[in-house]
Amino acid sequence: MKRNFHIFCTALISLFLLSLVSIFFSSCTSSSIEKNSGDNARKIGVLLVNHGSRSETWRNALLQLEKNVRDSVLLSGEVNGLKTAFMEYNEPSIATRMKEFDAEGYTAIIVVPIFLTVSPHSFEDIPTILGQKEDPRSMEMLKLEKIERYTPLARIYIAPLLDFTDILQKNIIRRTLALSEDPENEGLVLIGYGDETYDKEWGQLFDEVAANVKEKTGINAHSYGWCGHIVRYDPNRTTQAIQQILDKKKQAIVIPVLVAHDEMFQVKIIGQGIEQIKNNKDRVRYKPDAILPDTNVEKWVIEIIREIIAKVPES
């Protein structure tokens, strides 16, 4: 009787231990599956990248752009996170944001540069910051500007620039019509912030924009100038561009072709350039505005993100 009881107890203990082992391995396998599933799952983030500025007004316009597109970008559930980064002058920087994405387990990041057209920033600096390029000139500039480089673990997809669309033309036409009163006697002056490396490309862009403005408004003369970078913040170049129009037209309509409002450019540099024009209050029509805010830019951000999502692998 005792022997049978001993055998029964031994069997019971064995079954109990076997159950514990089974539960342990089942738990480990389940955790492993969940972990592997999480590691392989696609997790997409979006980073809106802009130049950065010392102007709070300028920075707020780019942060507002993020707020305006956030709900639409995240609506489908395909994008798991949306952030904004400033390329220089400000935090959060591109490197800071990419470290955050890595820490949060993102597998793919869609980088949307909020830049008008080609420049060293868009073609060299941003890819170099992200570890996608090793451009010597850009690397030296980043070092001098104390801009951190960081190669993220996530796969990077960089969206095309705004000049890829007709958004800029529509924006300039709208702002020109708001100031125009007598098209036959007016000329258009476009003031930008360009780079000498791509002076030809910027000139072509302005000529194309002006051609569309002429077609839609009846204004048949244009010129363009620079308020920064190419001319090192010289208001005289704005004055020269305006005077070029006033030599043949009664009035000049001045449009700043700048992404957002920065007091240094729209008020100080362009403003001083206008002040040097004789009878400027009668002969120059100007509003210190910018491309943003613009609902077409917001729609473009949403659409370009959707297009790139289709190219991101599921795992």
Backbone bond lengths (Angstrom), bond angles and torsions (degrees), N, CA, C in turn:
res aa  C-N    CA-C-N  psi(-1)  N-CA   C-N-CA  omega(-1)  CA-C   N-CA-C  phi
1 M - - - 1.464 - - 1.520 110.76 -
2 K 1.348 115.34 -44.71 1.468 119.70 179.56 1.522 109.95 -64.60
3 R 1.385 115.29 -39.16 1.465 119.45 -178.76 1.537 110.10 -63.15
4 N 1.320 115.37 -43.43 1.477 119.25 178.92 1.527 111.44 -62.92
5 F 1.329 115.51 -39.79 1.466 120.03 179.29 1.527 110.18 -64.19
6 H 1.342 115.88 -39.45 1.463 121.35 179.98 1.535 109.91 -64.72
7 I 1.335 115.20 -43.45 1.475 119.16 178.67 1.524 110.50 -62.63
8 F 1.338 116.23 -41.43 1.474 121.26 -179.78 1.538 110.54 -61.67
9 C 1.340 116.17 -45.41 1.479 121.10 -179.15 1.514 110.94 -64.29
10 T 1.348 115.25 -41.31 1.474 119.52 -179.96 1.524 110.17 -62.78
11 A 1.322 115.60 -43.96 1.477 120.04 179.10 1.520 110.83 -62.61
12 L 1.327 116.29 -41.69 1.476 121.16 -179.41 1.523 111.29 -62.70
13 I 1.340 115.25 -43.20 1.476 119.90 179.38 1.521 110.27 -65.55
14 S 1.338 116.21 -40.09 1.469 120.42 179.36 1.523 111.37 -61.86
15 L 1.335 114.84 -44.14 1.474 118.86 177.90 1.521 111.72 -61.78
16 F 1.323 114.82 -39.51 1.463 120.15 179.91 1.531 110.87 -63.66
17 L 1.351 115.47 -46.71 1.463 119.92 179.32 1.519 111.51 -64.43
18 L 1.339 115.89 -39.42 1.461 120.45 178.39 1.527 111.24 -61.97
19 S 1.340 115.21 -39.36 1.472 120.30 178.14 1.520 111.14 -63.41
20 L 1.361 115.60 -41.90 1.468 119.83 179.11 1.526 111.22 -62.35
21 V 1.342 115.81 -44.21 1.467 120.48 179.25 1.524 110.69 -62.02
22 S 1.361 114.59 -42.65 1.467 119.65 -179.78 1.518 111.22 -62.01
23 I 1.354 115.22 -43.53 1.475 119.94 179.70 1.516 110.43 -63.55
24 F 1.367 115.71 -41.36 1.463 120.41 -178.16 1.524 110.80 -61.43
25 F 1.363 116.04 -50.26 1.457 119.83 -178.38 1.515 111.97 -66.80
26 S 1.324 115.70 -35.38 1.469 119.85 177.84 1.511 110.19 -63.61
27 S 1.337 116.10 -41.34 1.459 121.36 179.68 1.513 110.82 -65.10
28 C 1.365 115.19 -43.90 1.464 119.48 -179.32 1.520 110.86 -63.69
29 T 1.329 116.29 -42.68 1.459 120.89 -179.44 1.510 110.85 -64.17
30 S 1.349 115.30 -42.95 1.463 120.25 179.44 1.516 110.84 -62.34
31 S 1.349 116.21 -44.58 1.460 120.75 179.98 1.516 110.49 -63.39
32 S 1.348 114.60 -40.35 1.457 119.63 -179.33 1.514 110.99 -64.08
33 I 1.353 115.50 -42.23 1.471 119.99 178.42 1.515 110.73 -62.62
34 E 1.354 115.24 -45.10 1.455 119.13 -179.75 1.520 111.03 -62.99
35 K 1.352 115.80 -40.83 1.455 120.14 -178.88 1.520 110.35 -65.63
36 N 1.352 115.00 -46.82 1.457 118.75 179.65 1.511 111.53 -63.29
37 S 1.345 114.89 -39.04 1.461 119.00 178.37 1.510 110.02 -62.19
38 G 1.355 116.91 -41.61 1.460 121.22 179.62 1.516 111.12 -66.88
39 D 1.372 116.10 -38.45 1.456 119.87 -179.06 1.522 111.21 -66.10
40 N 1.331 116.62 -35.09 1.457 120.66 -175.59 1.524 112.99 -87.84
41 A 1.316 117.37 -17.25 1.460 120.56 -176.08 1.526 111.19 -69.19
42 R 1.317 115.37 141.34 1.459 121.01 177.93 1.522 110.16 -73.80
43 K 1.312 116.29 130.17 1.461 121.57 176.48 1.527 107.37 -133.50
44 I 1.325 116.07 109.49 1.465 121.63 -171.83 1.526 111.32 -102.55
45 G 1.320 115.16 132.84 1.458 121.61 172.63 1.521 109.80 -117.58
46 V 1.322 116.35 157.06 1.465 121.70 177.24 1.523 108.41 -123.59
47 L 1.337 115.92 132.48 1.460 121.44 177.62 1.521 109.11 -120.50
48 L 1.324 116.73 114.40 1.460 121.67 174.00 1.528 107.26 -85.60
49 V 1.332 116.69 117.45 1.467 121.24 -175.88 1.517 109.97 -109.35
50 N 1.329 116.05 128.55 1.460 120.21 174.63 1.521 109.56 -126.22
51 H 1.312 115.85 174.57 1.464 121.24 -173.41 1.520 112.33 -66.04
52 G 1.332 116.62 -40.37 1.462 120.35 -172.61 1.525 109.21 96.74
53 S 1.314 116.89 151.98 1.461 120.93 -177.14 1.520 110.21 -159.66
54 R 1.317 115.73 154.28 1.464 119.97 174.55 1.530 110.85 -79.09
55 S 1.336 116.07 -11.21 1.461 121.36 -179.52 1.528 111.25 -84.00
56 E 1.316 116.57 123.75 1.464 120.50 177.70 1.521 110.69 -65.52
57 T 1.328 116.72 -36.02 1.466 121.03 177.93 1.520 110.40 -59.52
58 W 1.311 115.95 -43.59 1.460 121.70 179.06 1.527 110.73 -63.22
59 R 1.307 116.26 -48.38 1.474 120.57 -178.03 1.523 110.96 -62.77
60 N 1.320 116.34 -41.14 1.466 120.22 -178.61 1.527 111.85 -62.93
61 A 1.332 116.71 -33.30 1.469 119.83 178.99 1.522 110.78 -64.33
62 L 1.326 116.87 -37.65 1.470 120.20 179.41 1.521 111.59 -75.69
63 L 1.317 117.33 -34.50 1.463 120.66 175.85 1.529 110.38 -68.67
64 Q 1.339 115.87 -34.54 1.461 120.00 177.27 1.525 110.80 -67.61
65 L 1.333 116.82 -34.67 1.465 120.49 176.31 1.525 109.68 -59.25
66 E 1.324 116.62 -43.59 1.468 120.10 177.75 1.530 110.71 -60.38
67 K 1.322 116.88 -45.34 1.469 120.68 -179.75 1.529 110.83 -61.20
68 N 1.329 116.17 -40.27 1.463 120.45 -175.70 1.529 113.25 -68.87
69 V 1.337 117.14 -28.38 1.469 119.30 -177.78 1.524 112.52 -101.18
70 R 1.319 117.63 -10.30 1.465 121.48 -171.65 1.532 113.13 -53.56
71 D 1.317 117.81 -54.34 1.466 120.91 -175.31 1.528 111.23 -59.63
72 S 1.330 116.76 -43.34 1.468 120.34 -178.77 1.520 111.83 -67.93
73 V 1.331 117.25 -38.67 1.461 121.07 -179.21 1.530 111.04 -66.93
74 L 1.330 116.42 -38.51 1.467 120.50 -175.76 1.530 113.57 -89.84
75 L 1.318 117.28 -8.55 1.459 122.12 -171.41 1.524 113.67 -56.88
76 S 1.325 117.95 -45.75 1.466 121.11 -174.58 1.526 112.95 -73.34
77 G 1.318 116.88 -18.02 1.456 120.12 -177.68 1.517 113.47 87.00
78 E 1.329 117.62 -4.79 1.465 120.59 179.62 1.527 111.61 -75.17
79 V 1.337 116.14 -29.69 1.466 121.15 175.31 1.518 107.94 -100.70
80 N 1.320 115.50 129.01 1.466 120.73 -175.23 1.523 113.89 -97.98
81 G 1.341 117.18 -14.36 1.454 118.98 -179.35 1.516 111.68 -163.43
82 L 1.324 116.35 146.11 1.463 122.83 -179.05 1.522 108.84 -132.50
83 K 1.337 116.21 128.86 1.463 121.20 -179.28 1.530 109.56 -137.49
84 T 1.336 115.90 163.85 1.464 122.90 174.26 1.517 108.80 -119.75
85 A 1.343 116.25 140.84 1.468 120.95 176.86 1.522 109.83 -131.33
86 F 1.325 115.89 146.79 1.462 122.99 175.79 1.521 108.36 -103.17
87 M 1.336 116.65 128.01 1.456 120.07 -175.87 1.528 111.83 -65.74
88 E 1.333 116.96 -40.59 1.454 120.32 178.24 1.526 111.44 -146.21
89 Y 1.303 115.93 168.25 1.471 125.87 179.50 1.525 114.16 76.71
90 N 1.327 117.72 -34.03 1.463 119.88 -167.94 1.522 113.36 -132.92
91 E 1.308 114.87 159.10 1.459 122.75 166.45 1.529 107.54 -106.10
92 P 1.340 116.69 151.99 1.462 128.10 1.38 1.532 112.58 -74.51
93 S 1.314 115.96 133.62 1.458 122.51 178.61 1.530 110.29 -82.65
94 I 1.319 115.58 174.40 1.466 119.90 176.89 1.528 109.97 -61.28
95 A 1.337 116.74 -44.91 1.468 120.57 -179.36 1.523 111.38 -61.71
96 T 1.331 116.66 -42.33 1.466 120.71 179.39 1.521 110.95 -59.89
97 R 1.317 115.95 -46.56 1.470 120.03 -178.90 1.531 111.68 -65.86
98 M 1.323 117.23 -39.69 1.460 119.84 -179.47 1.526 111.48 -66.49
99 K 1.312 117.14 -36.26 1.467 120.36 175.59 1.531 110.20 -63.18
100 E 1.327 115.96 -38.56 1.468 120.03 177.40 1.522 110.81 -63.98
101 F 1.321 116.91 -45.06 1.463 120.52 178.53 1.526 110.91 -60.00
102 D 1.331 117.07 -42.85 1.464 120.84 178.70 1.524 111.03 -62.14
103 A 1.327 116.20 -44.80 1.464 120.79 -179.22 1.524 111.54 -62.99
104 E 1.338 116.54 -27.22 1.457 121.59 -178.12 1.534 112.28 -93.73
105 G 1.338 116.74 4.78 1.459 120.43 172.99 1.515 116.44 78.69
106 Y 1.314 118.36 27.50 1.469 120.70 179.17 1.525 110.15 -75.04
107 T 1.323 116.17 142.38 1.464 121.30 -179.34 1.525 112.71 -102.39
108 A 1.320 116.96 -20.56 1.467 121.36 -179.47 1.524 109.59 -146.20
109 I 1.333 115.59 137.86 1.468 120.67 178.21 1.521 108.51 -125.24
110 I 1.327 116.40 125.42 1.463 122.51 174.05 1.524 107.28 -94.19
111 V 1.332 116.20 114.73 1.461 121.82 179.91 1.522 108.53 -96.19
112 V 1.329 116.73 120.46 1.463 121.93 -179.72 1.523 108.53 -111.92
113 P 1.350 118.12 102.19 1.463 120.25 179.07 1.535 110.31 -75.77
114 I 1.325 116.61 124.87 1.467 120.16 176.91 1.526 107.31 -91.88
115 F 1.332 114.60 69.81 1.461 123.32 -179.47 1.525 108.06 -125.53
116 L 1.336 116.83 149.77 1.456 120.46 -174.42 1.520 112.96 -72.65
117 T 1.337 116.32 -51.26 1.454 119.74 -174.83 1.523 109.24 -154.19
118 V 1.321 116.16 -169.87 1.459 120.86 -174.42 1.525 111.82 -59.45
119 S 1.333 113.88 142.27 1.460 121.29 176.84 1.517 107.37 -165.99
120 P 1.338 117.98 164.54 1.466 118.84 175.12 1.530 112.02 -58.18
121 H 1.336 117.10 -30.29 1.466 120.04 179.45 1.526 110.85 -61.79
122 S 1.332 115.65 -48.20 1.465 119.75 -175.10 1.526 112.60 -78.11
123 F 1.330 118.04 -37.44 1.463 121.18 -175.12 1.529 113.70 -88.65
124 E 1.343 116.88 -32.65 1.456 119.36 -176.35 1.529 113.54 -114.91
125 D 1.335 116.61 -51.92 1.467 119.90 -169.57 1.527 113.33 -64.90
126 I 1.328 117.24 -51.36 1.465 119.68 -177.20 1.533 111.60 -62.40
127 P 1.353 119.30 -48.68 1.478 118.40 176.45 1.532 112.76 -61.14
128 T 1.341 117.31 -33.66 1.470 120.40 179.47 1.520 110.49 -70.00
129 I 1.326 117.48 -41.69 1.468 121.19 176.96 1.522 110.28 -58.56
130 L 1.333 116.84 -37.71 1.462 122.51 -176.89 1.532 113.29 -84.58
131 G 1.336 116.21 1.16 1.462 119.28 -179.61 1.510 113.87 76.27
132 Q 1.341 117.45 14.74 1.464 121.14 179.76 1.525 111.91 -86.45
133 K 1.355 116.70 -20.04 1.460 122.50 179.74 1.527 108.98 -137.03
134 E 1.338 114.99 162.92 1.465 120.89 176.65 1.521 108.02 -127.04
135 D 1.330 116.73 54.85 1.457 121.07 -177.25 1.534 109.80 -73.80
136 P 1.350 118.71 117.99 1.468 121.37 -175.93 1.524 113.95 -58.58
137 R 1.349 116.14 -44.36 1.464 119.92 -179.74 1.516 110.66 -62.11
138 S 1.316 115.76 -45.18 1.457 120.62 -179.25 1.530 110.86 -65.97
139 M 1.320 116.71 -41.53 1.460 120.13 -179.34 1.530 111.16 -62.37
140 E 1.314 116.29 -37.73 1.465 120.04 177.96 1.524 110.72 -67.92
141 M 1.348 115.93 -42.04 1.461 120.15 178.55 1.521 110.87 -62.19
142 L 1.327 116.75 -44.25 1.460 121.24 -179.95 1.519 110.86 -62.02
143 K 1.314 115.90 -37.87 1.466 120.65 178.77 1.520 110.55 -65.24
144 L 1.332 116.65 -44.64 1.464 121.47 179.94 1.528 111.73 -64.84
145 E 1.334 115.35 -38.30 1.460 120.75 -178.62 1.531 112.22 -84.71
146 K 1.337 115.97 -1.63 1.466 122.53 -179.11 1.530 111.78 57.92
147 I 1.336 114.55 42.30 1.458 121.51 177.29 1.523 107.96 -96.21
148 E 1.307 117.04 122.67 1.460 121.83 -175.22 1.521 111.98 -75.31
149 R 1.330 115.41 137.95 1.455 121.35 171.77 1.525 108.66 -95.90
150 Y 1.325 115.88 145.65 1.459 119.51 178.46 1.524 108.86 -154.79
151 T 1.329 115.65 125.43 1.466 120.91 178.00 1.523 108.74 -95.92
152 P 1.316 117.98 110.36 1.468 120.63 -177.32 1.521 112.61 -73.88
153 L 1.325 115.44 158.40 1.459 121.11 175.07 1.522 110.80 -73.23
154 A 1.315 116.24 -30.51 1.463 121.58 -177.92 1.528 111.17 -70.71
155 R 1.326 115.39 153.28 1.452 120.74 174.21 1.528 109.01 -73.12
156 I 1.341 117.25 138.79 1.466 121.77 -174.77 1.528 110.95 -107.56
157 Y 1.327 115.41 134.57 1.469 122.90 174.17 1.527 107.46 -125.00
158 I 1.337 117.42 118.43 1.462 120.93 -177.92 1.524 109.56 -102.76
159 A 1.323 116.58 124.11 1.473 122.38 -177.72 1.526 110.88 -75.64
160 P 1.338 117.78 158.06 1.470 121.18 175.40 1.524 110.68 -68.91
161 L 1.331 116.08 170.97 1.461 121.37 -177.07 1.523 111.36 -88.11
162 L 1.330 114.86 171.05 1.464 120.57 -176.31 1.523 113.74 -61.50
163 D 1.338 117.79 -31.65 1.461 118.98 -177.69 1.520 112.13 -71.06
164 F 1.326 116.49 -2.79 1.457 122.29 174.40 1.530 110.33 -67.10
165 T 1.315 116.82 -17.37 1.469 122.94 -177.22 1.523 110.95 -118.45
166 D 1.335 116.41 -175.89 1.469 120.78 176.14 1.523 111.62 -99.23
167 I 1.326 116.42 16.36 1.464 120.91 -176.44 1.523 111.84 -61.96
168 L 1.334 116.85 -42.50 1.464 119.88 -177.83 1.524 110.89 -63.33
169 Q 1.341 116.50 -42.52 1.464 119.63 178.72 1.525 111.23 -58.92
170 K 1.333 116.74 -46.93 1.460 121.11 179.89 1.526 111.36 -62.34
171 N 1.318 116.18 -39.53 1.460 121.46 -178.96 1.526 110.77 -63.95
172 I 1.339 116.54 -46.87 1.475 120.68 -177.54 1.529 110.34 -68.78
173 I 1.321 117.37 -37.67 1.467 120.28 177.25 1.526 110.63 -61.47
174 R 1.321 116.71 -45.91 1.471 121.01 179.73 1.523 111.17 -60.06
175 R 1.298 117.25 -45.70 1.467 120.69 -177.23 1.528 111.64 -72.09
176 T 1.330 116.79 -31.95 1.470 120.43 177.23 1.524 110.59 -68.24
177 L 1.334 116.74 -45.35 1.469 120.69 179.46 1.527 111.82 -61.07
178 A 1.319 116.71 -31.61 1.461 120.72 179.70 1.529 111.66 -67.11
179 L 1.336 117.61 -23.38 1.474 121.50 -178.77 1.528 113.04 -104.76
180 S 1.323 116.55 -20.70 1.463 120.54 -173.46 1.528 112.50 -74.09
181 E 1.346 115.57 138.84 1.470 122.08 177.30 1.522 112.03 -127.09
182 D 1.338 116.36 -29.46 1.459 121.29 -175.50 1.531 109.15 -145.88
183 P 1.339 117.52 76.91 1.468 122.27 -171.97 1.524 115.63 -50.08
184 E 1.326 117.83 -38.97 1.462 120.13 -176.59 1.528 112.38 -63.34
185 N 1.310 116.41 -27.60 1.468 120.87 -177.37 1.536 112.72 -107.56
186 E 1.324 115.96 15.27 1.464 120.53 -179.11 1.525 111.34 -117.32
187 G 1.310 114.88 154.18 1.468 121.36 172.72 1.522 108.87 -129.72
188 L 1.319 116.45 152.81 1.454 122.30 -177.25 1.527 110.87 -98.62
189 V 1.335 116.07 132.15 1.469 121.67 176.22 1.527 108.35 -120.18
190 L 1.328 116.35 116.89 1.457 121.54 178.69 1.528 108.94 -101.19
191 I 1.335 115.69 126.07 1.465 120.30 -179.28 1.532 108.92 -116.41
192 G 1.323 116.05 121.16 1.453 120.27 -177.00 1.520 112.78 -123.09
193 Y 1.328 113.60 -179.30 1.463 122.47 176.30 1.519 105.50 -124.09
194 G 1.339 116.59 94.37 1.452 119.94 -171.36 1.513 113.40 -109.07
195 D 1.320 115.26 -169.37 1.455 122.20 179.85 1.519 108.69 -134.76
196 E 1.337 115.74 134.53 1.462 119.65 -175.58 1.526 112.68 -60.54
197 T 1.323 117.43 -26.87 1.463 121.10 179.55 1.520 111.56 -61.90
198 Y 1.323 115.72 -33.99 1.462 120.83 -177.54 1.536 111.21 -119.75
199 D 1.315 116.02 36.89 1.467 121.28 -179.08 1.538 111.11 -58.33
200 K 1.328 116.61 -41.47 1.465 120.83 -179.40 1.529 110.86 -63.43
201 E 1.340 116.39 -44.76 1.462 120.66 -178.36 1.526 111.45 -65.62
202 W 1.332 116.80 -40.09 1.467 120.04 177.00 1.530 110.78 -63.90
203 G 1.327 116.63 -41.92 1.465 120.20 178.21 1.513 111.79 -61.10
204 Q 1.332 116.63 -41.63 1.465 120.99 177.94 1.523 111.12 -63.96
205 L 1.340 115.96 -40.62 1.460 119.73 179.03 1.523 110.40 -61.75
206 F 1.324 117.40 -46.23 1.467 121.02 -179.30 1.529 111.34 -64.62
207 D 1.320 117.27 -38.16 1.464 120.27 178.15 1.530 110.82 -64.31
208 E 1.330 116.55 -40.53 1.469 120.61 178.59 1.531 111.03 -65.78
209 V 1.326 115.94 -43.31 1.466 120.27 178.58 1.526 109.80 -61.87
210 A 1.324 115.98 -46.64 1.473 120.50 -178.56 1.528 111.23 -62.39
211 A 1.327 117.88 -36.85 1.461 121.35 178.83 1.525 110.57 -61.91
212 N 1.311 117.14 -39.75 1.460 121.09 177.28 1.522 111.71 -68.70
213 V 1.306 116.58 -38.60 1.467 120.70 178.23 1.523 109.90 -63.11
214 K 1.320 116.68 -43.77 1.472 120.76 179.99 1.521 110.88 -60.90
215 E 1.325 115.66 -42.04 1.465 120.75 -179.10 1.519 112.09 -64.24
216 K 1.337 117.30 -37.18 1.463 121.68 -174.77 1.524 114.11 -91.79
217 T 1.336 117.46 -19.54 1.472 118.78 -172.49 1.524 114.41 -117.25
218 G 1.323 117.34 -21.16 1.459 119.44 -176.07 1.523 113.13 90.71
219 I 1.313 117.37 -5.84 1.467 120.90 175.09 1.528 107.72 -73.78
220 N 1.337 117.94 128.07 1.464 120.00 -171.12 1.525 115.09 -116.12
221 A 1.315 118.31 16.23 1.465 120.81 178.19 1.530 109.18 -140.20
222 H 1.318 115.68 145.07 1.469 118.22 177.97 1.531 111.06 -151.04
223 S 1.292 115.03 159.65 1.467 123.01 171.66 1.519 106.84 -147.58
224 Y 1.311 116.66 170.07 1.456 118.55 174.88 1.530 110.45 -145.71
225 G 1.318 114.86 155.74 1.460 121.03 -179.77 1.511 109.83 -148.73
226 W 1.338 115.75 -174.58 1.457 121.01 -174.58 1.525 111.00 -129.32
227 C 1.310 115.04 142.37 1.463 119.13 176.98 1.523 111.38 -107.19
228 G 1.346 116.80 -7.34 1.450 118.88 -178.99 1.500 113.56 -165.93
229 H 1.307 116.13 169.08 1.451 127.98 177.62 1.527 111.39 67.87
230 I 1.339 117.91 -73.15 1.454 120.18 179.18 1.524 110.46 -59.73
231 V 1.334 116.35 -41.18 1.474 120.61 -173.96 1.519 112.38 -107.00
232 R 1.343 117.30 9.33 1.462 121.03 176.86 1.523 112.18 53.91
233 Y 1.328 116.34 46.96 1.473 122.40 174.32 1.533 112.45 62.45
234 D 1.308 116.20 48.31 1.467 122.09 -178.63 1.528 110.13 -104.30
235 P 1.344 118.92 112.21 1.468 121.06 -179.93 1.524 113.10 -66.76
236 N 1.341 117.29 -18.34 1.461 119.94 -178.97 1.520 112.57 -63.54
237 R 1.325 117.02 -29.46 1.466 119.17 179.29 1.525 111.12 -69.86
238 T 1.331 116.18 -31.84 1.466 120.03 174.13 1.523 109.51 -67.73
239 T 1.324 116.21 -43.79 1.469 121.47 178.41 1.526 110.34 -58.30
240 Q 1.318 117.22 -45.92 1.465 121.63 -178.89 1.532 111.91 -62.01
241 A 1.325 116.55 -41.76 1.462 120.22 -179.67 1.524 111.03 -65.45
242 I 1.347 116.39 -38.80 1.465 120.53 178.64 1.528 110.38 -68.49
243 Q 1.334 115.59 -44.31 1.464 119.33 -178.09 1.520 111.64 -63.27
244 Q 1.317 116.19 -32.11 1.465 120.82 177.29 1.529 110.89 -59.17
245 I 1.306 117.07 -36.75 1.469 121.66 177.67 1.526 110.72 -77.07
246 L 1.322 116.24 -43.41 1.468 120.09 -176.48 1.527 112.92 -68.69
247 D 1.324 117.41 -14.61 1.463 119.95 175.00 1.525 111.43 -70.25
248 K 1.347 116.53 -16.78 1.467 119.02 -178.97 1.530 113.72 -132.36
249 K 1.340 117.32 -7.68 1.462 120.75 179.36 1.535 109.92 -130.33
250 K 1.336 115.36 157.71 1.465 119.64 -179.33 1.525 112.60 -73.85
251 Q 1.329 115.80 -34.02 1.461 119.59 -177.08 1.527 111.48 -135.50
252 A 1.331 113.87 151.40 1.460 120.68 175.98 1.524 109.17 -117.33
253 I 1.326 115.61 131.67 1.466 120.98 173.78 1.528 107.39 -101.21
254 V 1.313 115.96 116.94 1.469 121.22 -175.41 1.529 110.00 -102.16
255 I 1.325 115.89 122.77 1.473 121.70 -179.06 1.530 109.50 -120.19
256 P 1.333 118.11 117.50 1.468 119.80 174.76 1.528 110.83 -74.92
257 V 1.332 116.71 119.03 1.459 121.14 -179.72 1.530 107.10 -93.66
258 L 1.311 115.29 68.49 1.452 123.83 -176.62 1.524 108.87 -125.54
259 V 1.324 116.96 144.14 1.459 120.71 -175.06 1.517 112.16 -60.58
260 A 1.335 116.87 -45.02 1.465 120.58 -177.77 1.526 109.53 -141.07
261 H 1.319 115.81 173.42 1.467 120.94 -177.10 1.527 110.56 -84.37
262 D 1.327 114.75 124.56 1.462 122.17 175.54 1.525 106.71 -128.79
263 E 1.314 116.93 122.03 1.466 121.34 -176.00 1.529 112.55 -55.51
264 M 1.329 117.00 -32.33 1.464 120.75 179.31 1.523 111.05 -60.50
265 F 1.333 116.62 -41.17 1.457 120.22 -174.69 1.530 112.92 -91.11
266 Q 1.344 116.65 -59.55 1.462 118.98 -175.09 1.531 112.88 -64.89
267 V 1.325 116.95 -36.07 1.466 119.88 -175.80 1.527 111.91 -95.26
268 K 1.329 116.69 -56.24 1.462 119.55 -173.16 1.524 113.24 -74.67
269 I 1.344 117.93 -58.27 1.463 120.39 -173.65 1.530 111.65 -72.12
270 I 1.336 117.04 -56.20 1.470 119.43 -179.66 1.528 109.74 -66.22
271 G 1.330 116.94 -41.23 1.466 120.90 179.62 1.515 112.34 -58.98
272 Q 1.327 117.22 -44.39 1.456 120.42 178.92 1.520 111.34 -67.10
273 G 1.324 116.41 -35.03 1.454 119.82 177.45 1.520 111.58 -63.47
274 I 1.320 116.76 -38.86 1.467 121.61 178.35 1.529 110.93 -69.51
275 E 1.324 116.79 -39.43 1.470 121.33 -178.98 1.524 112.69 -60.81
276 Q 1.313 117.34 -24.79 1.466 120.67 -179.42 1.534 112.44 -79.57
277 I 1.324 117.03 -7.44 1.466 121.58 178.01 1.522 109.57 -83.34
278 K 1.312 117.02 129.68 1.465 121.99 178.43 1.533 109.31 -65.52
279 N 1.334 115.86 134.33 1.468 122.06 -178.32 1.538 111.60 57.02
280 N 1.313 115.95 39.13 1.465 119.69 -174.37 1.527 113.15 -62.76
281 K 1.326 117.93 -29.53 1.468 119.86 -179.02 1.520 111.38 -65.86
282 D 1.311 116.82 -29.20 1.462 121.00 179.77 1.530 112.04 -92.98
283 R 1.319 116.14 -26.91 1.459 119.02 -169.44 1.539 114.44 -107.12
284 V 1.329 116.90 -11.32 1.469 119.44 -178.04 1.521 110.19 -123.94
285 R 1.312 115.29 126.85 1.453 120.91 175.96 1.530 107.88 -109.33
286 Y 1.338 115.12 123.70 1.455 119.23 -172.04 1.516 111.34 -151.36
287 K 1.326 115.16 138.52 1.457 121.62 172.16 1.526 107.36 -128.04
288 P 1.327 118.70 124.12 1.476 121.24 -176.58 1.534 112.69 -75.33
289 D 1.329 115.45 60.30 1.469 119.57 -178.21 1.529 110.06 -103.46
290 A 1.329 117.18 -162.29 1.461 121.97 -177.25 1.522 109.48 -153.69
291 I 1.316 116.06 178.79 1.460 120.91 178.64 1.529 110.36 -64.13
292 L 1.313 116.84 -44.82 1.467 120.94 174.79 1.519 110.37 -85.58
293 P 1.331 117.34 145.41 1.474 127.13 0.42 1.524 112.31 -80.18
294 D 1.317 115.55 148.82 1.457 121.60 179.95 1.529 108.11 -154.59
295 T 1.314 116.97 118.48 1.470 120.41 -178.65 1.530 111.94 -63.71
296 N 1.347 116.96 -27.02 1.463 119.84 178.27 1.529 111.23 -68.07
297 V 1.329 116.16 -34.22 1.466 119.78 176.16 1.530 109.27 -66.24
298 E 1.321 115.91 -41.87 1.466 120.57 178.85 1.534 110.62 -61.34
299 K 1.331 116.62 -44.74 1.463 120.37 179.33 1.525 110.72 -62.74
300 W 1.332 115.92 -39.53 1.464 120.15 179.71 1.526 110.61 -63.20
301 V 1.323 117.51 -43.64 1.467 121.03 178.90 1.527 109.90 -57.81
302 I 1.319 115.90 -47.11 1.472 120.80 -179.22 1.528 111.05 -62.84
303 E 1.328 116.89 -44.42 1.470 121.26 -176.96 1.527 112.53 -69.32
304 I 1.339 117.08 -41.58 1.464 119.28 -177.63 1.525 110.35 -67.84
305 I 1.321 116.72 -32.77 1.468 120.34 176.35 1.525 109.79 -64.80
306 R 1.331 116.95 -44.30 1.470 121.00 179.10 1.525 111.27 -61.51
307 E 1.336 116.52 -39.37 1.461 120.24 179.66 1.524 111.45 -63.92
308 I 1.324 116.06 -41.63 1.469 119.69 -176.96 1.526 111.24 -74.68
309 I 1.345 117.89 -32.26 1.464 120.70 177.64 1.520 110.85 -54.89
310 A 1.330 116.71 -38.03 1.472 121.87 -179.39 1.516 112.12 -62.02
311 K 1.348 117.57 -19.93 1.461 121.73 -177.90 1.528 112.15 -94.91
312 V 1.345 116.27 -7.23 1.461 120.13 -177.76 1.530 109.77 -85.88
313 P 1.344 118.20 122.90 1.468 120.61 179.23 1.523 112.04 -59.50
314 E 1.328 115.46 155.24 1.470 120.12 -179.29 1.523 112.41 -68.72
315 S 1.309 117.05 -22.81 1.475 119.31 179.79 1.513 110.09 -149.55
